[in-house]
């Protein structure tokens, strides 16, 4: 049940941006008819345009003008609703006032950040306050990092239910993906690189596999757990593999989930994320090309001369692929786990639609609906959480109903 003392069930902040508009359209199509939804952003004129394009179901949705850097306006927005879903990034630049306002007001929160430094600041700033107010502050509610986080959760539950022991080596393998590059993701990556260059502490956090830990001293010492940077060969996983470009975010979210649940997955779980390139003869060539391309992108964004060139070539925040391209996109992922009893389990994860846009709009929309309407099915926790710890199986059920695949073999 939602809080009837508040004006809204869900406020979508950043509704006029590219992914914001897609999420608004998903909510207009999929939310319960009696859901009290409002659209928020800086420009009333643009909010009116967004609402007009959503059709009759959204015709009466309230509009809220608010500036992400105005603490008073963020406090007013947060106190008006049960849930805020926000697409306003880069989050390190614009997001902390809203996080703090939601933690103070006891308002649930969901975003699409992939910024480790922002999440670390959010944890340090708001975790204890959110526990006190009962707020669930949930980062990474899109392709970063719902497939990773829920996939590993389901493997843990399957191992537990089958008395297979704890998770040990766990590998997230992207088998196939089709989608466009997100301007917002590029901007977030550039911001993280800039912060790491300027601040030694930020650099240490980004390089720490347990950079989002609730208690770094309690984490296990499993040796080198750095994210893969070169090609990997593993016949059991399908042949030659390259690093997954979102792995440096997703791995830290999954490890935070494990720690927040008292290391329920196991204290010996080692986790990495890879992209399958196939077997001989082309597999190692493609894996090397992907690994080299990722390294070149990071290096290019770090160096001022090449940064200027890339800024002209790469998509800007707010830009995205065409409707046809979004419709033709998809992703298919296998999450493999070995357990302490020697068993092997695989969780199949997949969805239609461009991962960073169409599929992400579904994930963020369903996360907001889950936080707003599934309170009696959610884990009894609060604080700065992860999708798995905040919503768990309730979100899995919603995403399955929306056409996404989460199945354990």
N, C-alpha and C positions, 0 to 999 in steps of 0.2 A: 504494500500500500504506500502511496505517496503522501507527502505532508500537505494536507488540505488547508493548513494555515498559510501556505505560501501561494503566490499568484500563479506559478508555473510548475509543471512537472519537469520540463527540459528547456533550457535555453541553449541554443546553438550559437556560439560566439565565433565570429569570422564567417558568417553565412554568405557573404558576398564574394569570398575568394573562390578559387577554382574547386578545390576539394570541399569547401564549405557549401557551395551550391549543389554539388553532387550529393552530399550528406543530407541537405535540406530536401532534395528531391526524393531520396530514399525514405526519409521520415514521413514525407507527405503521402507516400505510397504505402508504407508498411506499418506505421504507428497505429495504435488503436484509435478508433474514431473519436473517443472522448479524451485523448491525450491532450494536455494543455502545453502547447509548444510555442516558444517565442524565438524570434530571430534577432540577433544582436550584432552590432558592428559600429564603425565610426560614422558612416554616412547614411542618413535616413533615406535619401534619394536612391542610393544603390540597394538598400534593404527593400524598398518598395518595388524596385525592378525585380529583385530576386523572388520576392513573394508573389508577384504577378505572374511569374513564369511557372509557378508550382501548381496551378489549377485550383479548382473550387475548394478542395479540402483544406488548403492553407489560407484561404482568402481572409479569414478572421484572425490569423495568428498575430499576436502583438509584436511590435517592433521596438527595440531598445537601442538607443544611441549610447555608446560607451567607448571610452578610450582605454586601451590596455595599460597605459602608463599612469592613469589617474587612479590612485588608490581608493579614493572615495567612490568613484563610479564603479570600480570593481567590487567594493564592499556592498554597494546597493544592488548590483546585479546578482552577486552570490546569495544575498539574503532573500531574494525574490523567488528562488527556485529550489527544487529538490536536487537537480543535476545540472551541471554545466558541461557541455561538450565543446571543446575549443580547437579550432584549426589555425589560430593566430600564431605564426612563427616568423622568424626563428625564435624559439621559445626562450633561449638564454637572454635575448634582448627584450622580449615583450611578455614573458609568461609568469614571472615570479609574483607580481602583485595579485594576479587572479588566484594562483595557488594559495597564497597566504590568506586571501579573503575567503576562499572556500573552506580552508582549514579552520578559520576562526568562526565561520557561520554554521559549521556542521553540514556543509553542502558537498555532495558527491561530485567528482570531477573526472573527466576523461579527455585525453589529448592524443595527438599523433606524433609526439616528439621522438626523435632518434638521437637526441643530444645528451650524451652521458654527463657532461658537466652541468647542464641544467638539472638533470635528475638528481645529481649529487647535492646541488644547492637546495633543491626542493626537499630532499630528505632531511638535510641539516636544519633547514628553516622551519619545516612544517610537520614533520612526522609526529613528534610528541603532541603538538597542538591538535592535530587531526585525530589522534587517539582519544584525547580528552573530549573533543566535540562530537566524535562518532563519524567523522567524514572519511570517505574512501577516496583518496587521491590516486588516480590510476593513470600512469603514463603508458605510452607505446601501445595504443589501442588501434593499430592498423597493421599493415604488412610488417612493419616494426611494431611489436614483436609477438602478435597474437599467435600465428602459426607455430613459432618456436615454443612459446610458453605453454600453450595448451597441448601441443604435441607431446612434450616431455611430461606434463602432468598426467596425460592419459596413459603413457607408458608406465609411470609410477603406479597408477591405480591398477593397471592390468597385472603388473608384477606382484603387487600386494594381494590382489584377489586370487591369484594363481599360486600363492606361496612360492614365488620364484626368487625371492630375496630382493636386495636393493639394486639400484642402477649403478653400473660401473661405466665402461666406455660407451658414450652416447654420441651419435653422429647425426646431425641434421643435413640431409643431402637434397639439394635442389635438383630434381631430375629434368624438369622442363619449365621454362618461364618465358612469357611473351608480354612485354609492356614497355611503355615509354619512360624516359628519365624524368624525375620530378624536379622542377625548379626549386621547390621548397627543400627537398632533400639535399640538393647541391648547395643551397645557401647555408643550411645547417652544418654540412660537412666543412664548408669554408670557414664558418665561424668557429668550429671546434679546432681547426688547424691554426687559425689566428691566435686563439687563446693559448694553445699549447706552445706556440712560438714565443709568446710574451710572458708566460708564467710557468715556472718550474713545477709548482704544485699541481697546476692543471695538467701538465704533461705526465706527472706521476699517476694521477687519477686515470687518465686515458689509457695508460699502458698497463694498469693493474687489472688482471682478470677479475678481481673481486672489488672493483672500484665502486660498486653500488651496494656493498655489503652493509647490513645493519650493525655488524660488529666485526671489524676486520681481524681482530685478534683471535676470534673464535673460528675462523675459516681453516679448513684442513690444508696441510702442506703436501701437495701432490707432485711437486717438482715443476718443471716447465709447463705452464698452461697458456703460454702466449698463443694468440690467434695465428693460424697458418698464414704464411706470407708467400710461400712457393707452392709448387705442384705436389700432389700427394698421390701415391699409387696404393690402391687397396682393392683387391679382387672381390672381396666379400661385399664391398660397397658399389661395385660395378666397373672398376677399372681406374682410370685417371681422373683426378679431381683438382679443381682450382679453389682458392679461397672464395667464400661468399662475401660480397661487398658489404652486407649488413651484419655480418657475424660479430664485429667488434662491439655492436650494441646489444644484439640479441643474447649473446653468451652471458653478458653481465646481468641481463634481466632474468634469465633462467637461474643463474646462480643466486640472485637475490631471492627468487621464489623459494628455492631450496632452503636457504638460511631462514627466511621468515616462517617457514613451516617446520622449524626445528630440525633441519636436515633430513626431512622425511624421505627424500629421494635416495639418500645415502651419503656418507661422508667421503666415499671413494669415487663418486661420480666425476668423470672427466668429460667435458663437453666441448664440441667444436662444430663449426658450420662450414659446409663445402658445396661446390657446384659440380655435378657429374658431367664429365666431358667425353666419356666412353672409352673404348678399348683401342688397340692398335689398328691401323697405323696413325690415325689422326688425333686420338685422345690426348697424348702428351703434348702435341703441337698446340691444340686448342687450349689445354690447361695452361701452358706456358704463356700463350697470348693473353688470356684473361688475367693471369697473375701479373704479367708485365703491364697490362693496361691499367689495372687498379693502382699499381705502384706509380705509374706515370701520372695518373690523375691526381693522386695525393701530392706528389712532388710538384706538379704543375700549379696546383692551387696554393702551395706554400711559397713559391717564388714569384715576386712581384711582376717581372716581365711576362712570364707565361700566364700568370693570373689574369692580366689584362686581356690576353688573347682568349682565354677560356671564358671569361665573363661575356665576351661578345658571341661566343659559339654555343655555350650551354644555355638551357632554358632558364628564364627568370622565374622567381616565385610568382604564383598566380597564373602561370601558363601551363598548358597540358595538352594531351593528344586529342584528336577528334573523337566524336561519338563512335564512329565506326571502329577506330583503333582501340578505344576502350572496350568495346563490345567483343572484339576478336582476341583480347588478351586473356591470359590464364596463368595459373601456376600449379605445379604438381611436385610434392615434396614427400620424401620418405624419412622418417626419424627412426634410426636404428638404435637399439640398446642391447648390450650384454648385461646380464644380471649376475649377482654374486653366486647364484646356484648353477651358473653355466648356460642358462637359457638365453635365447635371442628373441627379441620382440621387435616389431616394426609398426609404427603408426603412419598411416597414409593420410596426408593432408593435401587439400587442393580446393580450388575455386575457379569459377569462370570470371572473366572480366580482368581488365588491366590491374595488376596487383597494387600499384601505388595510387590508383584513382578509383576505378569502379569497385574492385573488391575491398579496398580500404574504406570507401564510403559505407559499404555494408557493415564492415567490422566496427567502425566508429558508431554508426547508427544503432546497431544492436547492443553495443556496450552501453550507450546512453539509455536505451530502453530497459536493459537488464538492471542497471543501477536504479532506475526510476520505479520499476514495477515488480521486480523479483526479490524484494527484500527478504521475504520469508524463506527463500531458497539459497540465499547467499551465505558464504562463510561469515561467522560472527567475529569480524575483525574490522579494524579501522587503522588509519595511518596512511603513509605514502606507500602504496602497494604495487602489485603487478597484476596483469589480467588474470593469471592463474590463482593468485592468493585472494584477490578481491571478488572474483566472479566465478571462476572454476567451471564446474559442470553445468551451471545454469547458462553460462555464455556458450559453452559447447552445444547445448541443446538448441539455443537460439540460432546459432550459425548453421547447424545441420538443417534446421527448418528453412533457412534462407538459401539453401542450395550448396553450402560448403561441405567438404568431406573431412571428417575426423574419425578414422576407424583403425583399430588395432588388430594386426594379424598375430 
